Amino acid sequence: MDLSDGLADAIRQIAEASGAGAKIDASALPVHPGAARWFLARGEDPVTACLSGGDDYELLFARSNRARGRLRLVERQARGLQLTRIGELTSDRRLVLEREGASEPLPDGFVHF
């Protein structure tokens, strides 16, 4: 799914469609150091901005443990396309962000109005 309405929104939609919850690792989110400095200089949390911002040109997907081998094949065929594991779907229906050993609710996605 594309992230045009924010990463958090896409996570929420995939979890809901899967009948699952999600646990996201804040330290795994690929926030560029320059972007982190920019958000911090404006008094904003870079992780929340990463999760809530819109118009990102990235894709989010989930795969089952059984599809692990197929994903490796896709990675080889993609020739350098970077894939980043940011979390997992869970049987617990909550949507949480794990940050520095603590759990917090996943922020909302991009809000248009």
C-alpha positions as CSV (number, residue, x, y, z in Angstrom):
1,M,0.0,0.0,0.0
2,D,1.3,3.5,-0.7
3,L,2.0,5.9,2.1
4,S,0.4,9.0,0.6
5,D,-1.8,9.3,3.7
6,G,1.1,8.6,6.1
7,L,2.8,5.5,7.4
8,A,0.6,5.2,10.5
9,D,-2.5,5.3,8.3
10,A,-1.1,2.5,6.1
11,I,-0.2,0.4,9.1
12,R,-3.7,0.9,10.5
13,Q,-5.3,-0.2,7.3
14,I,-3.1,-3.3,6.8
15,A,-3.6,-4.4,10.4
16,E,-7.4,-3.9,10.1
17,A,-7.6,-5.8,6.8
18,S,-5.5,-8.6,8.4
19,G,-7.6,-8.8,11.6
20,A,-4.5,-8.0,13.5
21,G,-2.7,-5.4,15.6
22,A,0.8,-4.0,14.9
23,K,3.9,-3.3,16.9
24,I,6.3,-0.8,15.2
25,D,9.9,-0.3,16.3
26,A,10.6,3.4,16.3
27,S,14.4,2.8,16.0
28,A,13.8,0.9,12.8
29,L,12.1,3.7,11.0
30,P,14.3,5.1,8.2
31,V,14.3,8.8,9.2
32,H,17.2,10.6,7.4
33,P,19.4,12.4,9.9
34,G,18.9,15.7,8.1
35,A,15.1,15.3,8.3
36,A,15.4,14.5,12.0
37,R,17.5,17.7,12.6
38,W,14.9,19.7,10.7
39,F,12.0,18.4,12.7
40,L,13.9,18.8,16.0
41,A,14.8,22.4,15.1
42,R,11.1,23.1,14.8
43,G,10.2,21.4,18.1
44,E,8.7,18.4,16.4
45,D,9.3,14.7,17.1
46,P,10.9,13.2,14.0
47,V,9.3,9.7,14.6
48,T,5.8,11.1,14.9
49,A,6.4,13.3,11.8
50,C,7.6,10.2,9.9
51,L,4.5,8.2,11.0
52,S,2.0,11.0,10.5
53,G,3.2,12.9,7.4
54,G,1.7,12.4,4.0
55,D,2.9,12.4,0.4
56,D,5.6,9.8,1.0
57,Y,6.7,7.9,-2.1
58,E,7.2,4.6,-0.4
59,L,5.3,1.3,-0.1
60,L,4.3,-0.7,2.9
61,F,3.6,-4.4,2.8
62,A,3.4,-7.4,5.2
63,R,4.4,-10.9,4.6
64,S,3.7,-14.2,6.4
65,N,6.5,-16.2,7.9
66,R,5.9,-18.8,5.2
67,A,6.6,-16.2,2.5
68,R,10.1,-15.4,3.8
69,G,11.9,-17.3,1.0
70,R,9.8,-15.6,-1.7
71,L,10.7,-12.2,-0.2
72,R,14.4,-13.0,-0.5
73,L,13.9,-13.8,-4.1
74,V,12.1,-10.5,-4.7
75,E,15.0,-8.6,-2.9
76,R,17.5,-10.3,-5.3
77,Q,15.4,-9.4,-8.3
78,A,14.9,-5.8,-7.2
79,R,18.7,-5.2,-7.5
80,G,19.4,-2.8,-4.7
81,L,15.9,-1.8,-3.7
82,Q,16.1,-1.2,0.0
83,L,13.6,-3.0,2.2
84,T,13.3,-2.1,5.8
85,R,11.6,-4.2,8.5
86,I,9.9,-1.8,10.8
87,G,7.7,-4.1,12.9
88,E,5.2,-6.9,12.9
89,L,1.5,-7.7,12.9
90,T,0.3,-9.1,16.2
91,S,-2.6,-11.1,17.4
92,D,-3.2,-8.3,20.0
93,R,-5.4,-5.8,18.0
94,R,-3.6,-2.8,19.5
95,L,-1.5,-0.5,17.3
96,V,1.6,0.4,19.3
97,L,4.9,2.2,18.8
98,E,7.8,0.7,20.7
99,R,10.2,3.5,21.6
100,E,13.1,3.2,24.1
101,G,11.6,0.2,25.9
102,A,8.2,1.8,26.3
103,S,4.9,1.2,24.3
104,E,2.8,4.1,23.2
105,P,-0.2,4.3,20.9
106,L,0.6,4.6,17.2
107,P,-0.1,8.2,16.1
108,D,-2.7,9.0,13.5
109,G,-1.9,9.2,9.8
110,F,-2.1,12.3,7.6
111,V,-5.2,14.3,8.2
112,H,-6.4,16.2,5.1
113,F,-8.7,18.6,6.8
